[in-house]
Amino acid sequence: MTAIRKATVDDARELALLLQGIGWFEKFNGGDIDALTGQVGARLEQCLIDDSHLVLVAENPDGTLAG
């Protein structure tokens, strides 16, 4: 069963891969995954610094992110 949980900075790489995969954001299409991971991580840090934002992820039973 897929679980919903709060995102952490450790999720940055998988989130970058998901964002790249859906193709909605030109910035992520074909970009260097390490650079994109850094950008997503920086955004997550900004969002998680206080309780003004909530970022959730869907996690598969094997620990990978579904969304």
PyMOL commands that set and color helices and strands:
alter all, ss='L'
color gray80, all
select helices_A, chain A and resi 9-22+26-28+33-48
alter helices_A, ss='H'
color red, helices_A
select strands_A, chain A and resi 3-6+56-59
alter strands_A, ss='S'
color yellow, strands_A
deselect
rebuild
show_as cartoon
